Amino acid sequence: MYLQGAGRLKCVLRLELYEFFESEVKRKSNLSKQAKNEAKSFAVAAANLARGRHCTDIAVLDLKGLSPATDYFVIATGTSDRQMRTVADEIRESAGGYGFAVFGRAGYEQARWILLDFIDVVVHIFDEEYREYYELEYLWGDARRINWQRFSKK
């Protein structure tokens, strides 16, 4: 039996709608993978920038599956309040090149612990005293450490 008229049109429309949704799911899945890669790339770039500005004890933690709030932490220790602000400013400026914008910022004025929230990546720049006191790496001890130097440009 062949469908005619409105019945045939409904079947064709359902098939087209199904194909559209199937292609959208695939597209969004690819975009999600791309966004995750961009987040990791940005986290590594932020770590490299911190190293280039003489921060020490730099760590990149992969929090996917552990934190509902973010995918990556970048943690670094600064040498002075001026240097910490400069690093924070330069990371914020470089974020646009990776498709990120700062969502929130805290601690900038005191420069003991500067936090930059880019949603998928959160950057923590500590002075030495606060870094030792808060020990974020140990708080997130089950997070995988990214070997960010491996991705560094020579």
Buried (B, 14 or more C-beta within 10 A) or exposed (E): EEEEEEEEEEEEEEEEEEEEEEEEEEEEEEEEEEBBEBBBBBBBBBBBBBBEBEBEEBBBBBBBEBBEEBBBBBBBBBBEBEBBBBBBEBBBEBBEEBBBEBEEEEBBEEBBBBBBBBBBBBBBBBBEEBBEEBEBBEEBEEBEEBEBEEBEEE
